[in-house]
């Protein structure tokens, strides 16, 4: 299968919050992240096509990264949790650069092991 992603993704466990309508949901975490999107683990299924506001906490970054993302797919993990893959639809260029830098250094760490 040919890779369709524009940006590489790396496994990275980050704290984040998301909201579909009014209130942010906490307690979700990322599975992987890259410049084009993020896959999260959460306690609720979110339908494909849903648009979310997300706030991502990158390590060594003074502020939360805000973004908008569209759900590409969601899969029930069978244990009360869901994997939800999203692509960023709105993210500031400087914030995407921070995500890319995080992905690069996370990859370098795993490559050196």
Phi, psi and omega in degrees: 000133181281134177290128182257352182289142176279328182242144176289150175245146177235149176292127183202120181269099182243147173283144177203165175231151176217158173218142178262320180237266188260315192252136178290140176260128177252172178093001175269156177221159180273153170259313175213163183209150175204181182296339183259347182176188185211146172246129184241163172245125183216167182273005180223145174283137179239123185299143175304141181094344178296143177251128184239152164267133179234151173232120186247131177262105175272141177295149178059029178234127189294331183231161178290143177270114176270146178201165169248144182215148178252133179288124178269316176204159176220141182224129176290124181276354177081006181234021182091359180239159180235142168267130181229118180260131183229150172248140179291133175253333176218120175204134179298145181304318181293327178287321175299320177300320178296318178296316179298319179296317177300314180298317181299310182289329174294319178295317181300320180298316181288330180289331182279342183285000000 
